[in-house]
């Protein structure tokens, strides 16, 4: 489906969780300098970067209750301080007006020897993605390849990546409920080709069976995993369809061993700062296969 545009949701609470975890994983990869380079494959890359103060981003303006609540804080836990610092790269004057998506955050976090492979199907977004990537790094053409293609269809041809190290980021729009089944298939088939690779799945928390059962299905695919969720408000009542996103989750296969401890410090802080209302319904969960 081509109706979804991430610009409407850029910088919201879900992006805070997803991008904080993404940067933590890449920083861990970067520590292993003796092991060699790695690839990041993003199956649904979007436009790469977004204006928050103009155009479509002002339609819903979800960022004030996401990254906006962190922007001027001086008490950020380490993972969130790292995340906000990365967003400041696009806001050098200190005013929060631009938000870098996963591709830009990753490109800047990765080393010159590492490669970025991006899929985006939307024709308008893929053009913006190419422009944003080209403007982000002088050597982008050597490090980044962009395909206007469904990431679910194109992923397996890239696995395993030549350096045999890599992270696969899977975060479709989930507008089509079939995306949930495609996520499970992509991870299962991906592990068959790249068993030592890391896979990171983002998904929305909805009162929808496909969302509720996704993590359980992913747990069955690999012995080493981490699952974290952040809910900022109560789910929408059934009378309203129950489909409003009240939070989001990230599921990682073969995660960094340091990530669970870092998230244990970070997630309670995020609940307190990003919660909507004072009814006590905001919450988090954190579980690993080692528990």
Long-range contacts (C-beta under 8 A, 24 or more apart in sequence): 1-173, 1-175, 1-176, 2-121, 2-122, 2-123, 3-175, 4-122, 4-173, 4-175, 5-47, 5-56, 5-122, 5-125, 6-46, 6-47, 6-50, 6-101, 6-125, 6-173, 7-47, 7-50, 7-51, 7-55, 7-56, 7-57, 8-56, 8-57, 8-59, 8-60, 8-62, 9-60, 9-62, 10-50, 10-52, 10-57, 10-62, 10-63, 10-99, 10-101, 11-50, 11-52, 11-62, 11-63, 11-66, 11-67, 11-68, 11-87, 11-96, 11-99, 12-62, 12-63, 12-65, 12-66, 12-67, 13-62, 13-65, 13-66, 13-230, 13-232, 13-247, 13-248, 13-274, 14-66, 14-202, 14-204, 14-245, 14-247, 14-248, 15-66, 15-67, 15-99, 16-66, 16-67, 16-70, 16-80, 16-83, 16-230, 16-270, 16-274, 17-202, 17-228, 17-230, 17-248, 17-249, 17-250, 17-270, 18-102, 18-171, 18-202, 18-248, 18-250, 19-83, 19-86, 19-102, 19-105, 20-79, 20-80, 20-82, 20-83, 20-266, 21-200, 21-228, 21-250, 21-252, 21-259, 21-263, 22-102, 22-105, 22-106, 22-169, 22-200, 23-79, 23-82, 23-83, 23-86, 23-105, 23-109, 24-79, 24-82, 24-256, 24-259, 24-262, 25-167, 25-198, 25-200, 25-252, 25-255, 25-256, 25-259, 26-106, 26-109, 26-110, 26-167, 27-82, 27-109, 28-256, 28-258, 28-259, 29-114, 29-165, 29-167, 29-256, 30-109, 30-110, 30-111, 35-165, 36-113, 36-163, 36-165, 37-111, 37-113, 37-114, 37-115, 37-163, 37-165, 38-110, 38-114, 38-115, 38-161, 38-163, 38-165, 38-166, 38-167, 39-114, 39-115, 39-116, 39-117, 39-158, 39-161, 39-162, 39-163, 39-165, 39-166, 39-167, 40-106, 40-110, 40-114, 40-115, 40-116, 40-117, 40-166, 40-167, 40-168, 40-169, 41-117, 41-118, 41-119, 41-155, 41-158, 41-159, 41-161, 41-166, 41-167, 41-168, 41-169, 42-102, 42-103, 42-106, 42-116, 42-117, 42-118, 42-119, 42-151, 42-169, 42-171, 43-119, 43-151, 43-152, 43-154, 43-155, 43-168, 43-169, 43-170, 43-171, 43-172, 43-186, 44-119, 44-120, 44-121, 44-151, 44-170, 44-171, 44-172, 44-173, 45-101, 45-102, 45-103, 45-118, 45-119, 45-120, 45-125, 45-129, 45-146, 45-151, 46-101, 46-102, 46-103, 46-120, 46-125, 46-129, 47-101, 47-120, 47-124, 47-125, 47-128, 47-129, 47-132, 48-100, 48-101, 48-103, 48-104, 48-118, 48-128, 48-129, 48-132, 48-133, 48-136, 49-90, 49-98, 49-99, 49-100, 49-101, 49-103, 49-104, 49-128, 49-132, 49-136, 50-98, 50-99, 50-101, 51-97, 51-98, 52-96, 52-97, 52-98, 52-99, 53-97, 57-99, 63-96, 63-99, 65-232, 65-274, 65-276, 66-274, 67-96, 67-99, 68-96, 69-273, 69-274, 70-273, 71-96, 73-273, 77-265, 77-266, 77-269, 78-262, 78-265, 78-266, 79-262, 79-263, 79-265, 79-266, 80-266, 80-269, 80-270, 102-169, 102-171, 103-129, 103-132, 103-133, 103-144, 104-132, 104-133, 104-136, 106-169, 107-133, 107-136, 107-137, 107-140, 107-143, 107-144, 108-136, 108-137, 110-143, 112-139, 112-143, 114-143, 115-143, 115-144, 115-145, 115-161, 116-143, 116-144, 116-145, 117-144, 117-145, 117-147, 117-158, 117-161, 118-144, 118-145, 118-146, 118-147, 119-146, 119-147, 119-149, 119-150, 119-151, 119-154, 119-155, 120-146, 120-147, 120-148, 120-151, 121-148, 121-149, 121-150, 121-151, 123-148, 152-182, 152-185, 152-186, 155-186, 155-190, 156-186, 156-189, 156-190, 156-193, 159-190, 159-193, 159-194, 159-197, 160-193, 160-194, 160-197, 161-194, 161-197, 164-196, 165-196, 165-197, 166-194, 166-197, 166-198, 167-197, 167-198, 167-199, 167-200, 168-194, 168-197, 168-198, 168-199, 168-200, 169-200, 169-202, 170-199, 170-200, 170-201, 170-202, 171-201, 171-202, 171-203, 174-203, 174-204, 174-211, 177-208, 177-210, 180-210, 180-211, 180-214, 181-210, 183-214, 183-218, 184-214, 184-217, 184-218, 184-221, 187-218, 187-221, 187-222, 187-253, 188-221, 191-221, 191-222, 191-253, 196-254, 197-253, 197-254, 198-252, 198-253, 198-254, 198-255, 198-256, 199-252, 199-253, 199-254, 200-250, 200-251, 200-252, 200-253, 201-250, 201-251, 201-252, 202-248, 202-249, 202-250, 203-248, 203-249, 203-250, 203-251, 204-245, 204-247, 204-248, 204-249, 205-229, 205-231, 205-235, 205-245, 205-246, 205-247, 205-248, 205-249, 206-235, 206-242, 206-243, 206-244, 206-245, 206-246, 207-235, 207-236, 207-238, 207-242, 207-243, 208-242, 208-243, 214-249, 214-251, 215-249, 215-251, 218-251, 218-253, 219-289, 221-253, 222-253, 222-254, 222-289, 223-289, 224-253, 224-254, 224-255, 224-289, 225-251, 225-252, 225-253, 225-254, 225-255, 225-288, 225-289, 226-251, 226-252, 226-255, 226-259, 226-260, 226-263, 226-286, 226-287, 226-288, 226-289, 227-251, 227-252, 227-285, 227-286, 227-287, 227-288, 228-263, 228-267, 228-284, 228-285, 228-286, 228-287, 229-284, 229-285, 229-286, 230-267, 230-270, 230-271, 230-274, 230-284, 231-271, 231-281, 231-282, 231-283, 231-284, 232-271, 232-274, 232-275, 232-276, 232-282, 233-275, 233-276, 233-277, 233-281, 233-282, 234-277, 234-279, 234-281, 255-288, 260-286, 260-288, 260-290
